[in-house]
Amino acid sequence: MVLSINVAVLLAVIIVLRLRRRTEARKRTDEQLTVLIVLVFGVLVAPTALGQGILNVVGQLADGITQSGH
């Protein structure tokens, strides 16, 4: 039996665990590490179908906000 873990799923779990911690307890380096992990997660998810779906939703939301301002 071969066990494989999707790196994006593993990073998502790490992000959730890190963000559940109290904000006051974080150091600057801890926050920088969290930002780096989130950026890597974004790069891994972007080319997937989920990433493309998120991009479409955010794009439509931005278009709706832009058109409602005119």
C-alpha positions in Angstrom: 0.0 0.0 0.0 1.4 3.4 -1.1 0.4 6.4 0.9 0.5 9.7 -1.0 -0.3 13.1 0.4 -1.2 16.0 -1.8 1.1 18.8 -0.9 -1.6 21.4 -1.3 -3.9 19.6 1.1 -1.1 19.3 3.6 -0.3 23.0 3.3 -4.1 23.8 3.7 -4.1 21.9 7.0 -1.0 23.6 8.2 -2.5 27.0 7.3 -5.7 26.3 9.3 -3.7 25.1 12.3 -1.5 28.2 12.2 -4.3 30.6 11.8 -6.2 29.1 14.8 -3.5 30.3 17.2 -4.0 33.5 19.1 -2.8 36.6 17.2 -1.1 38.2 20.2 1.2 35.2 20.6 2.7 35.5 17.1 6.2 36.8 16.5 7.1 38.7 13.3 9.0 35.7 11.9 6.0 33.4 12.7 3.8 35.7 10.6 6.3 35.8 7.8 6.4 32.0 7.7 2.6 31.9 7.6 2.6 34.3 4.6 5.2 32.2 2.8 3.2 29.0 3.4 0.1 30.7 2.1 1.9 32.0 -1.0 3.3 28.5 -1.8 -0.3 27.1 -1.3 -1.6 29.7 -3.8 1.0 28.7 -6.3 0.2 25.0 -6.0 -3.6 25.6 -6.2 -3.6 28.2 -9.0 -3.3 25.8 -12.0 -5.9 23.4 -10.6 -9.6 23.4 -11.4 -10.3 24.7 -7.9 -7.9 27.6 -8.4 -9.4 28.5 -11.7 -12.9 28.4 -10.2 -11.8 30.7 -7.4 -10.2 33.1 -10.0 -13.5 33.2 -11.9 -15.6 33.9 -8.8 -13.2 36.7 -7.7 -13.1 38.1 -11.2 -16.9 38.2 -11.4 -17.1 39.8 -8.0 -14.6 42.5 -8.9 -16.5 43.1 -12.2 -19.8 43.5 -10.3 -18.2 45.9 -7.8 -16.6 47.9 -10.6 -19.9 48.2 -12.6 -22.0 49.1 -9.6 -19.7 52.1 -9.0 -20.5 53.7 -12.3 
